[in-house]
Amino acid sequence: MDGPELHLDIATVCLSGTLEDKLAAAGAAGFDGVEIFEHDLVVSPWSLREVRARCADLGLSIDLYQPFRDFEAVPPDVLAANLRRAERKFDVMEQLGVDTLLVCSSTSPDAVDDDDLAAEQLHALACRAADRGIRIAYEALAWGRFVNTYEHSWRIVRRGDHPALGLCLDSFHVLSRGSDIAGIRVIPGSRIFFLQLADAPRLRMDVLQWSRHHRLFPGQGAFDLTAFTGTVVATGYDGPVSLEVFNDVFRQADPARTAVDAMRSLLLLREDIATTGPVRVRDRMGVADLPAAPQPTGYAFCELTTAGSGAPDLTLVLAGLGFVHMGQDESSSARLWQQGDARIVVRTTGFGGVRIGALGVETPDPAVAARRAERLLAPTDSGGGADPAVTAPDGVTLVFCRPGSDWMADFTAAEPSAVHTCGITGIDHVSLTEPFDDFDRTALFYRAALGLRPEPETEFAAPFGLIRSRSATDRDRRIRIALNVAALRRGDWAPAVPDPQHIAFTSEDVVASSRAMRALGAPLLDIPDNYYDDLDARFALPPGRLASLRECSVLYDQDEHGEFLHFYTHMLGSHLFFEVVQRIGGYQGYGAVNSPVRMAAHRQFRLTREAADRPDPRPR
């Protein structure tokens, strides 16, 4: 479908700070224009002309002024006051250079349920607006007193019958009510004056509270914005595509970072529509300089960073898991360990603890993969390695490696050592825990940069609160990344494991792997007998199989597609542990049902160790 280049906007209400902060962030992130929220203007020290000039300097058009509330279907005296109020807003808009005013459907107790009266009064408003070169975009609030669906607002706009009166379609107001978007197809694109987008999680709550606190950027929630946006653009709509997101976290976060996340979400949405949206709009929605995500072929390596004092313990753990020391990079104090196709790089730094510092991702064209991530506003990593790299929002470096490349040539071969293979064949997934405020932005980044597909979100009740988990994987499930977050963390009572991470290795026989690792002295986590008694009740496993799981502290899950067996190491330091997994059949989950068991077992071991390390107070 031919048409003008998409004009990408963001509402100032999406961002934290004063109007000056918000405009600077929007301009720096590459937006074309903004919606100015009335309150942001009211509290700004800048004059209207200064705001207009600043937007021009930043390359931002002002495309919408909002919101104008509680206008239509009111008694004559209220209408007169509303028209006077509107004229003052028109004065403001003329000085700002904005030609579209958002009018929300009324929530006022003065309003009556009379479509003819609403249309008549909106027509009068549009007449006055047209005299000033202004248009009225009428929006059905999902909680509007009488008009709360886009179908209803469209009936009123048609009855209003004025060229300066059209619709504003907001994805949240449409999709939160479960409206059928097919009806949008019959609305002429010329009568849609503005398009606002917001995603959101599926919640059962008052729609006003849902809207005011829980909106998200596209791709971060559960709404099908690909279908919604594609349907609107297919009508011939050629105005701005704008983000209007009310979110408690975004309102307190660095506006520059939030604006980058917002732009990234729009670029990914455009790519999704260009790939799977209506045929009529695919060409227009494409992002010309955004390379398609090269299909990843697996993990080249996982890099762990550790302080010098922590390196010996990690060395013993890897050896106990059957990894072999393959070599050392003398220039960077990095050591390479390998078993099967699982490769772990241990890099000694000046910082405490053990953490995942980098993920090596194999892809056919590393340069294209890095260029895609950079186009999605990821900062490049300046570590100096030969392979291109970018930095994720959580600080993890993504290194793009060609399959079979010679990145391991940097490591001088180590002295031959005893080989004790324990059945590890590769890396199944990497699990990262994010701070609450960063969870959605980080999840969107990994999905966008690596071209991963989101998997169903899960929640489970853990010993220290509710945990939300969101995972993503490539088409062939060679790369799996699971992100976790504590839904709410307040106060001092906490598990003493801030933002845990783990690497899950694959095995074709986890029971055999567990036995081999225990024989090598690996610090494997013991699971209490109560778990296996419950497992017997739930699944009625053969007695011999249940006994072997119990003996080796292997956890178990099954679904309609297959089975999942897994076990864990102790926590290494305060952040990291390892997992070994076996997938049987078509099981694609992560054994989330067992996570509370693992968390409790980790805590029990920690308490036992602390008690053992505590000096004996008894006199000797």
Secondary structure, 3 states (H helix, E strand, C coil): CCCCCCCEEEEHHHCCCCHHHHHHHHHHCCCCEEEEEHHHHHCCCCCHHHHHHHHHHCCCEEEEEEEECCCCCCCHHHHHHHHHHHHHHHHHHHHHCCCEEEEECCCCCCCCCCHHHHHHHHHHHHHHHHHCCCEEEEECCCCCCCCCCHHHHHHHHHHHCCCCEEEEEEHHHHHCCCCCHHHHHHCCHHHEEEEEECECCCCCCCHHHHHHHHCECCCCCCCCHHHHHHHHHHCCCCCCEEECCCECCHHHCCHHHHHHHHHHHHHHHHHHHHHHCCHHHHHHHCCCCCCCCCCCCEEEEEEEEEEHHHHHHHHHHHHHCCCEEEEEECCCCEEEEEECCEEEEEEEECCCCEEEEEEEEECCCHHHHHHHHHHCCCCECCCCCCCCEEECCCCCEEEEECCCCCHHHHCEECCCCCCCCCCEEEEEEEEEECCHHHHHHHHHHHHHHHCCEECCCEEEEECCEEEEEEEEECCCCCCEEEEEEECCCCCCCCCCCCCCEEEEEEECCHHHHHHHHHHCCCCECCCCHHHHHHHHHHHCCCHHHHHHHHHHCCEEEECCCEEEEEEEECCECCCEEEEEEEEEECCCCCCHHHHHHHHHHHHHHHHHHHHHHCCCCCCC
